[in-house]
Amino acid sequence: MNKIVAHRLVVASILLLASLCVYAARRSSSRTELNHYIRVSADFAYARGVAHDGYVTDGSQVLTLQEAKQIVGSDLLERGIAGNGYAPGLGVGYRLAYGAFRFDIGLGAEYRKCSMQPHNLTNIQAIGYDAEGLSYTGYHSWTERRTVLQHVGLNLPVMFGGEWNKVCVMAGVKANIDVWGRSAEKGYYTLVADYERYMDPFSDMPNHGYVTNEPYSCEQHAQTTSWSMRVCAEVGYCVYGGEENRYRRNESIRLYVSAFGEYGVIGSQQSYTPLLVGARVTMLVPLPKQRECTCWKF
């Protein structure tokens, strides 16, 4: 299934959910009231980072030693790499409730950390010179590379859905911008020297600079600001609060526990589009209602 078809299915599902909620609201009795809430939420998710764009360094192209050194330890994306991590987040917003219909908009903050697995860079050939000035053909390799990515972002979710028998289903979109980011890489480096005058290549000779699987680490690099658009869905249950009967006038605080998922469908160049799956705790604080005067006038 290509990305265009997936996007159409997501949009169709959201429109269908909205239609069901609006229909349920219209079918409610005349006692249905419009309720407003302040929403406060906290969540924790598994994060899967994916790089769709970037350099192709999986062995399908020949790299010079200078090009390889520019890639190792940099913040340049490499096409097709992925990694796992976690992402806690906080949010505040506004929720509207009318019958079964729910509408939600807010502002959130997210910290995301992923350990990525860039492609190995192997068999990078270059002419080198030893301490005595003799030339050799060097074979450079960077293997078992690991890049730790950290991001702090702000997001604007817009969701709608419905609630039936304390089960709340929401879906929508979320605009996200990563305002801070860092990347750091480590792995193993190997250099094998092949001299014309010697039959066997030189390896595992650290005193001469010929090393085998020597650990290396690179300094952190700041990443540029990036943006992404995500589709998101949430299914929750009201574990505390809510109306006990239809004649109750005073709304109480509501507490929900839910499971959610988010997926970045589009984003800026040189950005990761993450998949998030996790749990969320949401508290709804009712806003005061305007009371009608029922006194007699003389």
C-alpha positions in Angstrom: 0.0 0.0 0.0 1.5 3.3 -1.1 1.5 6.5 1.0 -1.2 8.2 -1.0 -3.7 5.3 -0.4 -2.8 5.2 3.3 -3.5 9.0 3.6 -6.9 8.6 1.9 -7.8 5.8 4.3 -6.9 7.8 7.3 -8.9 10.9 6.1 -11.9 8.7 5.3 -11.7 7.0 8.8 -11.6 10.4 10.5 -14.6 11.8 8.5 -16.6 8.6 9.3 -15.9 9.0 13.0 -16.9 12.6 12.9 -20.1 11.8 11.1 -21.0 9.1 13.8 -20.3 11.6 16.6 -22.4 14.4 15.0 -25.2 12.0 14.4 -25.1 10.8 18.0 -25.2 14.4 19.3 -28.3 15.2 17.2 -30.0 12.1 18.4 -29.5 13.1 22.1 -32.4 14.4 24.1 -33.2 18.1 24.7 -31.4 17.9 28.0 -28.1 17.6 26.3 -25.8 20.4 27.4 -22.7 21.9 26.0 -19.8 21.3 28.4 -16.3 22.8 28.3 -13.2 21.4 29.9 -9.5 22.3 30.5 -7.5 19.3 29.5 -4.2 18.3 31.2 -2.4 15.1 30.0 0.8 13.2 30.4 2.0 10.3 28.2 4.8 7.9 27.6 5.4 6.1 24.3 7.6 3.7 22.5 9.3 5.6 19.6 10.3 4.2 16.3 12.4 6.6 14.2 12.6 6.3 10.5 14.6 8.2 7.9 12.9 8.2 4.5 15.3 10.6 2.8 19.0 11.3 3.0 22.2 9.8 1.7 22.4 6.3 0.3 25.4 4.7 2.1 24.3 1.0 2.1 27.1 -0.1 -0.3 25.2 0.9 -3.4 27.6 3.7 -4.1 31.4 4.1 -3.9 32.6 6.6 -1.3 36.0 8.3 -1.0 37.7 8.5 2.4 36.8 12.2 2.7 33.2 11.5 2.0 33.1 8.7 4.5 34.6 11.0 7.2 32.0 13.6 6.5 29.2 11.1 7.1 30.6 9.5 10.3 29.6 11.5 13.4 27.6 14.1 11.4 23.9 14.9 11.7 23.4 13.9 8.1 20.5 11.5 7.5 21.1 8.2 5.8 18.2 6.8 3.8 16.4 3.8 5.2 17.9 3.7 8.7 15.7 3.2 11.7 15.9 2.9 15.5 14.0 2.5 18.7 13.6 4.7 21.7 11.0 6.4 24.0 9.1 9.7 24.1 7.5 11.2 27.2 5.2 14.2 26.8 3.0 16.7 28.5 0.0 18.5 27.1 -2.6 21.1 28.0 -5.7 22.1 26.0 -9.4 22.6 25.7 -12.1 19.9 25.2 -15.7 20.5 24.1 -18.4 17.9 24.8 -21.9 17.9 23.4 -23.8 14.7 23.8 -21.5 12.0 22.5 -19.4 14.4 20.4 -15.9 15.5 21.5 -13.6 18.1 20.1 -10.1 18.8 21.4 -7.3 21.3 20.7 -4.2 22.1 22.7 -0.5 22.5 23.0 2.0 19.8 23.9 5.7 19.3 24.6 7.6 16.1 23.8 11.1 14.8 24.5 12.1 12.0 22.1 15.3 9.8 22.3 16.1 7.1 19.7 19.1 4.9 19.2 19.5 4.6 15.4 21.5 2.0 13.4 23.2 3.7 10.5 24.7 1.7 7.6 28.1 0.2 7.9 30.8 2.0 5.9 33.2 -0.8 4.7 36.0 -1.2 2.2 36.7 2.5 1.8 40.0 2.6 -0.1 42.5 5.4 0.0 46.3 5.8 -0.5 48.1 6.5 2.8 51.7 7.0 4.1 53.2 5.6 7.2 55.8 7.2 9.5 58.7 6.3 7.2 57.0 7.9 4.2 56.1 4.6 2.5 52.8 4.5 0.6 50.2 1.9 1.1 46.6 1.2 0.2 44.4 1.6 3.2 41.1 -0.2 3.7 38.9 1.8 6.2 35.7 0.5 7.8 33.3 1.9 10.3 31.0 -0.9 11.6 28.3 -1.4 14.2 27.6 2.3 14.1 25.0 3.6 16.6 23.7 7.1 16.7 21.7 8.5 19.7 19.2 11.2 18.6 17.5 13.5 21.1 14.8 15.9 20.2 12.6 18.4 22.1 9.5 19.4 20.2 6.3 21.4 20.5 3.1 20.2 19.0 -0.5 21.4 18.2 -3.0 18.5 18.2 -6.5 18.9 16.7 -8.7 15.9 17.4 -12.4 15.0 17.5 -14.3 11.9 18.3 -17.0 10.6 20.6 -17.6 9.0 24.0 -20.0 6.2 24.7 -20.4 4.5 28.1 -17.2 6.1 29.4 -15.3 4.9 26.4 -13.7 7.8 24.5 -12.4 7.4 20.9 -10.5 10.3 19.3 -8.7 10.8 16.0 -7.1 13.8 14.3 -3.8 15.4 13.2 -0.9 16.9 15.1 1.6 19.5 13.8 5.0 19.1 15.4 8.1 21.2 15.3 11.4 20.0 16.8 13.0 23.1 18.4 16.1 21.4 19.8 18.1 18.3 18.7 21.4 16.5 19.4 23.1 13.5 17.8 26.1 11.5 18.9 27.7 8.5 17.2 29.9 5.6 18.3 31.0 2.3 16.8 34.1 0.4 15.7 36.8 1.5 13.3 39.2 -0.8 11.3 42.2 0.1 9.1 44.1 -2.5 7.1 47.2 -1.5 5.2 48.3 -3.3 2.0 51.9 -2.6 0.8 53.2 -3.7 -2.6 56.5 -4.9 -1.1 54.8 -7.2 1.4 52.8 -10.3 0.6 50.3 -10.0 3.5 48.4 -6.9 4.6 49.1 -5.2 7.9 46.3 -5.3 10.5 45.9 -5.2 14.2 49.0 -3.2 14.8 47.8 -0.3 17.0 51.3 1.2 17.4 51.4 1.8 13.6 47.8 3.0 13.4 46.5 -0.2 11.9 43.6 -1.2 14.2 40.9 -3.8 14.2 37.5 -3.0 15.6 38.8 -0.1 17.7 35.9 1.7 19.5 35.4 5.3 18.4 33.0 8.0 19.6 32.1 11.4 18.1 31.1 14.6 19.7 27.5 15.7 19.8 26.2 17.6 16.8 23.3 20.1 17.0 20.5 19.3 14.6 18.5 21.8 12.6 14.9 22.7 13.4 12.5 20.4 11.6 8.7 20.0 11.3 6.4 17.1 10.7 2.7 16.3 10.4 1.3 13.3 12.2 -2.0 11.4 12.1 -3.0 10.2 15.6 -5.7 8.1 17.3 -6.6 7.5 20.9 -8.9 5.1 22.7 -9.5 5.8 26.4 -11.7 4.9 29.4 -13.0 7.2 32.1 -11.8 5.7 35.4 -13.0 8.5 37.6 -15.7 11.2 37.4 -18.4 11.7 34.9 -22.1 12.1 35.3 -23.8 9.4 37.4 -27.2 10.3 36.2 -28.8 12.5 33.5 -30.1 15.1 36.0 -26.8 15.8 37.6 -25.9 19.5 37.2 -22.4 19.8 38.6 -19.7 18.3 36.5 -16.9 16.7 38.3 -13.2 16.2 37.3 -12.8 13.4 34.9 -9.8 11.1 34.7 -9.1 8.9 31.6 -6.5 6.2 30.9 -6.0 5.6 27.2 -3.8 4.0 24.6 -2.7 6.1 21.6 -0.7 5.9 18.4 0.9 8.6 16.2 2.6 8.4 12.8 4.5 11.1 10.9 3.2 11.1 7.3 5.1 14.2 6.0 8.0 16.3 7.3 10.7 18.7 6.3 13.8 17.5 4.5 16.5 15.9 6.7 14.0 15.0 9.4 12.8 11.8 11.0 9.2 10.8 10.9 8.5 8.9 14.1 6.0 6.2 15.0 4.7 6.5 18.6 2.7 3.9 20.5 2.0 4.4 24.2 -0.3 5.2 27.1 -1.7 8.5 28.2 -3.4 9.8 31.4 -5.8 12.7 30.9 -7.6 14.9 33.4 -10.5 17.1 32.4 -11.3 20.0 34.6 -14.8 21.4 33.9 -15.2 25.1 33.3 -17.9 27.0 35.2 -21.2 27.2 33.5 -23.3 30.3 33.1 -26.3 29.9 35.3 -29.7 31.1 34.2 -31.8 33.3 36.5 -35.0 31.6 37.6 -36.3 34.2 40.0 -39.7 35.8 39.6 -40.0 39.3 38.3 -42.6 41.6 39.6 
